[in-house]
């Protein structure tokens, strides 16, 4: 299971990275079009915003798995070890619940506007909420993995490099 979740985390980071590169290219094209050609592509801003959602939520999910999010650990680390462990478990449960809410409400939002059309791209309106659903699903899975590790006394997943050395 750890390999599958690592692969999902890696895929989310790669997807976010590719989306970031494409987004930068689109914004550069829009700036070139506006200031050099005097003709800004109408679709550029909307597509860049769609890609930004994939970048943010993929990275957020990976941050949950690899524990790279900012945290306020001073309270947890100053408590006795057992109490700190309980607090960490509660924190993971809250994050997991938040991810589940993202899936639930993101799905409702996407379904509610799916019949609308994004004006400059012609895509269904619900496409805007798909990063929220997928990111929430990954946050839920990664949070559940952390809870499972804590309850079984196993080490938490360590960040691993995206590319193998050598």
Short mmCIF file of the C-alpha atoms (twelve columns), coordinates in Angstrom:
data_MODEL
# 
_entry.id   MODEL 
# 
loop_
_atom_site.group_PDB 
_atom_site.id 
_atom_site.type_symbol 
_atom_site.label_atom_id 
_atom_site.label_alt_id 
_atom_site.label_comp_id 
_atom_site.label_asym_id 
_atom_site.label_seq_id 
_atom_site.Cartn_x 
_atom_site.Cartn_y 
_atom_site.Cartn_z 
_atom_site.pdbx_PDB_model_num 
ATOM 1   C CA . UNK A 1   0.000   0.000  0.000   1 
ATOM 2   C CA . UNK A 2   2.870   2.357  0.774   1 
ATOM 3   C CA . UNK A 3   4.214   1.957  -2.763  1 
ATOM 4   C CA . UNK A 4   0.821   2.780  -4.247  1 
ATOM 5   C CA . UNK A 5   0.460   5.880  -2.086  1 
ATOM 6   C CA . UNK A 6   4.018   6.947  -2.897  1 
ATOM 7   C CA . UNK A 7   3.217   6.539  -6.598  1 
ATOM 8   C CA . UNK A 8   0.050   8.632  -6.152  1 
ATOM 9   C CA . UNK A 9   2.050   11.310 -4.329  1 
ATOM 10  C CA . UNK A 10  4.713   11.316 -7.029  1 
ATOM 11  C CA . UNK A 11  2.057   11.500 -9.757  1 
ATOM 12  C CA . UNK A 12  0.386   14.449 -8.005  1 
ATOM 13  C CA . UNK A 13  3.710   16.285 -7.798  1 
ATOM 14  C CA . UNK A 14  4.541   15.567 -11.438 1 
ATOM 15  C CA . UNK A 15  1.073   16.639 -12.558 1 
ATOM 16  C CA . UNK A 16  1.469   19.833 -10.555 1 
ATOM 17  C CA . UNK A 17  4.915   20.436 -12.023 1 
ATOM 18  C CA . UNK A 18  3.741   19.932 -15.599 1 
ATOM 19  C CA . UNK A 19  0.730   22.169 -14.962 1 
ATOM 20  C CA . UNK A 20  3.054   24.836 -13.545 1 
ATOM 21  C CA . UNK A 21  5.261   24.776 -16.648 1 
ATOM 22  C CA . UNK A 22  2.238   24.939 -18.962 1 
ATOM 23  C CA . UNK A 23  0.710   27.723 -16.860 1 
ATOM 24  C CA . UNK A 24  3.904   29.795 -17.056 1 
ATOM 25  C CA . UNK A 25  4.021   29.284 -20.832 1 
ATOM 26  C CA . UNK A 26  0.381   30.368 -21.160 1 
ATOM 27  C CA . UNK A 27  0.910   33.481 -19.044 1 
ATOM 28  C CA . UNK A 28  4.054   34.332 -21.038 1 
ATOM 29  C CA . UNK A 29  2.077   33.924 -24.267 1 
ATOM 30  C CA . UNK A 30  -0.700  36.143 -22.899 1 
ATOM 31  C CA . UNK A 31  1.809   38.859 -21.954 1 
ATOM 32  C CA . UNK A 32  3.479   38.594 -25.369 1 
ATOM 33  C CA . UNK A 33  0.087   38.754 -27.054 1 
ATOM 34  C CA . UNK A 34  -0.993  41.759 -25.040 1 
ATOM 35  C CA . UNK A 35  2.113   43.904 -25.275 1 
ATOM 36  C CA . UNK A 36  3.674   42.817 -28.580 1 
ATOM 37  C CA . UNK A 37  0.785   41.644 -30.747 1 
ATOM 38  C CA . UNK A 38  -1.797  43.879 -29.066 1 
ATOM 39  C CA . UNK A 39  -4.128  40.857 -29.052 1 
ATOM 40  C CA . UNK A 40  -4.489  38.982 -25.753 1 
ATOM 41  C CA . UNK A 41  -5.744  35.393 -26.118 1 
ATOM 42  C CA . UNK A 42  -9.170  35.290 -24.446 1 
ATOM 43  C CA . UNK A 43  -8.697  31.774 -23.079 1 
ATOM 44  C CA . UNK A 44  -5.304  32.327 -21.428 1 
ATOM 45  C CA . UNK A 45  -6.423  33.639 -18.037 1 
ATOM 46  C CA . UNK A 46  -9.100  30.994 -17.529 1 
ATOM 47  C CA . UNK A 47  -6.842  28.104 -18.516 1 
ATOM 48  C CA . UNK A 48  -4.041  29.438 -16.292 1 
ATOM 49  C CA . UNK A 49  -6.470  29.593 -13.352 1 
ATOM 50  C CA . UNK A 50  -7.624  26.014 -14.010 1 
ATOM 51  C CA . UNK A 51  -4.026  24.820 -14.049 1 
ATOM 52  C CA . UNK A 52  -3.290  26.717 -10.840 1 
ATOM 53  C CA . UNK A 53  -5.907  24.610 -9.050  1 
ATOM 54  C CA . UNK A 54  -4.110  21.424 -10.078 1 
ATOM 55  C CA . UNK A 55  -0.750  22.839 -8.967  1 
ATOM 56  C CA . UNK A 56  -2.001  23.921 -5.550  1 
ATOM 57  C CA . UNK A 57  -4.094  20.909 -4.614  1 
ATOM 58  C CA . UNK A 58  -1.602  18.325 -5.856  1 
ATOM 59  C CA . UNK A 59  1.148   19.974 -3.843  1 
ATOM 60  C CA . UNK A 60  -1.127  20.273 -0.799  1 
ATOM 61  C CA . UNK A 61  -1.875  16.553 -0.905  1 
ATOM 62  C CA . UNK A 62  1.814   15.699 -1.257  1 
ATOM 63  C CA . UNK A 63  2.521   18.000 1.679   1 
ATOM 64  C CA . UNK A 64  0.143   15.959 3.828   1 
ATOM 65  C CA . UNK A 65  1.869   12.700 2.956   1 
ATOM 66  C CA . UNK A 66  5.387   14.030 3.365   1 
ATOM 67  C CA . UNK A 67  4.583   16.215 6.379   1 
ATOM 68  C CA . UNK A 68  6.055   19.305 4.736   1 
ATOM 69  C CA . UNK A 69  3.245   21.682 5.663   1 
ATOM 70  C CA . UNK A 70  3.891   24.466 8.108   1 
ATOM 71  C CA . UNK A 71  2.838   23.517 11.579  1 
ATOM 72  C CA . UNK A 72  2.681   24.958 15.046  1 
ATOM 73  C CA . UNK A 73  4.446   22.150 16.880  1 
ATOM 74  C CA . UNK A 74  5.657   24.030 19.947  1 
ATOM 75  C CA . UNK A 75  2.699   22.859 22.030  1 
ATOM 76  C CA . UNK A 76  2.930   19.241 20.883  1 
ATOM 77  C CA . UNK A 77  6.677   19.034 21.416  1 
ATOM 78  C CA . UNK A 78  6.495   20.589 24.881  1 
ATOM 79  C CA . UNK A 79  3.953   18.012 26.086  1 
ATOM 80  C CA . UNK A 80  4.787   14.564 27.429  1 
ATOM 81  C CA . UNK A 81  5.402   12.110 24.590  1 
ATOM 82  C CA . UNK A 82  2.091   10.242 24.939  1 
ATOM 83  C CA . UNK A 83  0.028   13.411 25.022  1 
ATOM 84  C CA . UNK A 84  1.955   14.788 22.047  1 
ATOM 85  C CA . UNK A 85  1.221   11.573 20.153  1 
ATOM 86  C CA . UNK A 86  -2.501  11.940 20.907  1 
ATOM 87  C CA . UNK A 87  -2.402  15.541 19.698  1 
ATOM 88  C CA . UNK A 88  -0.647  14.456 16.479  1 
ATOM 89  C CA . UNK A 89  -3.300  11.779 15.946  1 
ATOM 90  C CA . UNK A 90  -6.065  14.350 16.433  1 
ATOM 91  C CA . UNK A 91  -4.317  16.666 13.971  1 
ATOM 92  C CA . UNK A 92  -4.119  13.892 11.370  1 
ATOM 93  C CA . UNK A 93  -7.805  13.092 11.932  1 
ATOM 94  C CA . UNK A 94  -8.770  16.735 11.368  1 
ATOM 95  C CA . UNK A 95  -6.714  16.881 8.160   1 
ATOM 96  C CA . UNK A 96  -8.269  13.618 6.954   1 
ATOM 97  C CA . UNK A 97  -11.754 14.921 7.730   1 
ATOM 98  C CA . UNK A 98  -10.979 18.146 5.892   1 
ATOM 99  C CA . UNK A 99  -9.888  16.136 2.842   1 
ATOM 100 C CA . UNK A 100 -13.119 14.130 2.972   1 
ATOM 101 C CA . UNK A 101 -15.119 17.382 3.115   1 
ATOM 102 C CA . UNK A 102 -13.206 18.626 0.069   1 
ATOM 103 C CA . UNK A 103 -14.252 15.495 -1.816  1 
ATOM 104 C CA . UNK A 104 -17.874 15.716 -0.701  1 
ATOM 105 C CA . UNK A 105 -18.452 19.409 -1.273  1 
ATOM 106 C CA . UNK A 106 -16.193 19.593 -4.327  1 
ATOM 107 C CA . UNK A 107 -18.271 16.846 -5.936  1 
ATOM 108 C CA . UNK A 108 -21.469 18.722 -5.086  1 
ATOM 109 C CA . UNK A 109 -20.068 21.939 -6.536  1 
ATOM 110 C CA . UNK A 110 -18.848 20.225 -9.701  1 
ATOM 111 C CA . UNK A 111 -22.172 18.457 -10.219 1 
ATOM 112 C CA . UNK A 112 -24.095 21.670 -9.570  1 
ATOM 113 C CA . UNK A 113 -22.358 23.617 -12.321 1 
ATOM 114 C CA . UNK A 114 -21.438 20.826 -14.735 1 
ATOM 115 C CA . UNK A 115 -24.124 21.895 -17.211 1 
ATOM 116 C CA . UNK A 116 -22.750 25.448 -17.355 1 
ATOM 117 C CA . UNK A 117 -20.040 26.193 -19.882 1 
ATOM 118 C CA . UNK A 118 -16.848 28.097 -19.190 1 
ATOM 119 C CA . UNK A 119 -17.084 30.994 -21.633 1 
ATOM 120 C CA . UNK A 120 -13.583 31.137 -23.101 1 
ATOM 121 C CA . UNK A 121 -12.779 27.425 -23.181 1 
ATOM 122 C CA . UNK A 122 -16.126 25.750 -23.777 1 
ATOM 123 C CA . UNK A 123 -15.375 23.259 -20.982 1 
ATOM 124 C CA . UNK A 124 -18.083 22.192 -18.524 1 
ATOM 125 C CA . UNK A 125 -18.234 24.458 -15.466 1 
ATOM 126 C CA . UNK A 126 -17.614 21.556 -13.101 1 
ATOM 127 C CA . UNK A 127 -14.070 21.171 -14.427 1 
ATOM 128 C CA . UNK A 128 -13.064 24.041 -12.131 1 
ATOM 129 C CA . UNK A 129 -13.804 21.876 -9.080  1 
ATOM 130 C CA . UNK A 130 -12.109 18.645 -10.168 1 
ATOM 131 C CA . UNK A 131 -8.760  19.588 -8.565  1 
ATOM 132 C CA . UNK A 132 -10.619 20.069 -5.280  1 
ATOM 133 C CA . UNK A 133 -12.134 16.592 -5.552  1 
ATOM 134 C CA . UNK A 134 -8.923  14.803 -6.532  1 
ATOM 135 C CA . UNK A 135 -6.783  16.803 -4.108  1 
ATOM 136 C CA . UNK A 136 -9.280  16.092 -1.324  1 
ATOM 137 C CA . UNK A 137 -9.253  12.383 -2.143  1 
ATOM 138 C CA . UNK A 138 -5.462  12.288 -1.941  1 
ATOM 139 C CA . UNK A 139 -5.443  14.305 1.295   1 
ATOM 140 C CA . UNK A 140 -7.961  11.841 2.745   1 
ATOM 141 C CA . UNK A 141 -5.891  8.824  1.674   1 
ATOM 142 C CA . UNK A 142 -2.609  10.276 2.891   1 
ATOM 143 C CA . UNK A 143 -4.157  11.398 6.177   1 
ATOM 144 C CA . UNK A 144 -5.660  7.947  6.713   1 
ATOM 145 C CA . UNK A 145 -2.240  6.434  6.016   1 
ATOM 146 C CA . UNK A 146 -0.702  8.653  8.707   1 
ATOM 147 C CA . UNK A 147 -3.430  7.681  11.193  1 
ATOM 148 C CA . UNK A 148 -2.904  3.995  10.406  1 
ATOM 149 C CA . UNK A 149 0.851   4.311  10.905  1 
ATOM 150 C CA . UNK A 150 0.404   6.096  14.223  1 
ATOM 151 C CA . UNK A 151 -2.137  3.578  15.544  1 
ATOM 152 C CA . UNK A 152 0.064   0.612  14.588  1 
ATOM 153 C CA . UNK A 153 3.262   2.225  15.854  1 
ATOM 154 C CA . UNK A 154 4.834   2.269  12.396  1 
ATOM 155 C CA . UNK A 155 7.090   5.049  11.127  1 
ATOM 156 C CA . UNK A 156 5.401   7.781  9.127   1 
ATOM 157 C CA . UNK A 157 6.130   7.965  5.396   1 
ATOM 158 C CA . UNK A 158 9.381   9.762  4.692   1 
ATOM 159 C CA . UNK A 159 9.739   12.147 1.771   1 
ATOM 160 C CA . UNK A 160 11.437  10.312 -1.064  1 
ATOM 161 C CA . UNK A 161 13.077  11.810 -4.133  1 
ATOM 162 C CA . UNK A 162 10.934  12.087 -7.242  1 
ATOM 163 C CA . UNK A 163 13.706  10.745 -9.430  1 
ATOM 164 C CA . UNK A 164 15.898  7.799  -8.535  1 
ATOM 165 C CA . UNK A 165 19.592  8.565  -8.228  1 
ATOM 166 C CA . UNK A 166 21.868  6.899  -10.763 1 
# 
